[in-house]
Each structure stands twice: as C-alpha cells, then as structure tokens.
C-alpha cells in the first residue's frame, strides 16, 4: 500500500503528523522519515487544505476539517477522493 494512501487514512482519523508517523511505524513498519517526507510533499501540493487541517488540531482538540474538505484535498493530489469512505 502506498505511503500517501496510508497518510490519507491517518488524516481521516484526524491524526496529526506525529501521530501518523508513530502509527505507520508501528502498524505498517514504515520509517518515520519516509512518512515525514511524503507528508511534507502532500503539504506542498495541498497547502490550503493542510492549513485548515492544522488549525483543527489546536489546543481545544476540536476537529474543524470536514470529510468534504478531506475529499477535496485528496482529489488535488491523487486524482480521486481521499478514501475516507473506503
């Protein structure tokens, strides 16, 4: 499975970058440096989405990113939906 797809799944679960890195290392045996590199590339490709997503991970722990926003971001980078409904 592609690292990008796994990161998109982490985003569906409202994980931040660090949580995603830990989860993929533990469950998919993917080194954190790989996850971090792919995450950074996704941030470059989808800057507006990640700004909104990061704002949803503030101190109050409210998640302001809706599945529709995630799907829109996924369509920019992969040509399809985010896969949150898979």
C-alpha positions in Angstrom: 0.0 0.0 0.0 1.3 3.5 -0.9 2.5 5.7 2.0 0.4 8.5 0.6 -2.7 6.4 0.9 -1.9 5.4 4.5 -1.3 9.1 5.4 -4.7 9.9 3.9 -6.2 7.3 6.1 -4.5 8.8 9.1 -6.0 12.2 8.1 -9.4 10.5 8.0 -8.8 9.6 11.7 -7.8 13.2 12.4 -4.2 12.3 13.3 -1.5 14.9 13.2 1.8 14.3 11.5 3.5 12.9 14.6 0.6 10.6 15.4 0.6 9.4 11.8 4.4 8.8 11.8 4.1 6.7 15.0 1.1 4.7 13.7 2.7 3.9 10.4 5.9 2.9 12.1 4.1 0.6 14.5 1.5 -0.9 12.2 3.0 -0.7 8.7 6.7 -0.8 9.5 7.3 2.5 7.7 10.2 4.6 9.0 9.1 8.0 10.3 11.5 9.8 8.0 9.6 8.3 5.0 6.2 9.3 6.4 7.5 12.8 7.2 8.9 13.2 3.7 5.7 12.2 2.0 3.6 14.3 4.4 5.7 17.4 3.6 5.2 16.8 -0.2 1.5 16.5 0.4 1.5 19.8 2.3 3.2 21.5 -0.6 0.7 20.1 -3.1 -2.3 20.9 -0.8 -1.2 23.9 1.2 -4.7 25.4 1.8 -6.1 22.0 3.0 -3.2 21.5 5.4 -3.5 25.0 6.8 -7.2 24.3 7.6 -6.4 20.8 8.9 -3.6 22.1 11.2 -5.9 24.8 12.6 -8.3 22.0 13.5 -5.7 20.4 15.7 -5.3 23.3 18.1 -5.3 23.3 21.9 -9.0 22.7 22.2 -8.7 19.5 20.3 -11.7 20.3 18.1 -11.5 18.9 14.6 -12.7 21.6 12.1 -11.9 19.6 9.0 -15.0 18.0 7.5 -14.9 14.9 5.3 -15.8 17.1 2.4 -12.7 19.2 2.8 -10.6 16.0 3.1 -12.1 14.7 -0.1 -11.4 17.9 -1.9 -7.7 17.8 -0.8 -7.4 14.2 -1.8 -8.7 15.0 -5.3 -6.0 17.5 -5.8 -3.1 15.2 -5.1 -4.3 11.7 -6.2 -7.0 12.4 -8.8 -9.7 10.9 -6.6 -11.3 11.1 -3.3 -9.5 10.9 0.0 -10.6 7.4 0.6 -12.2 8.3 4.0 -15.3 6.3 3.0 -13.5 3.2 1.9 
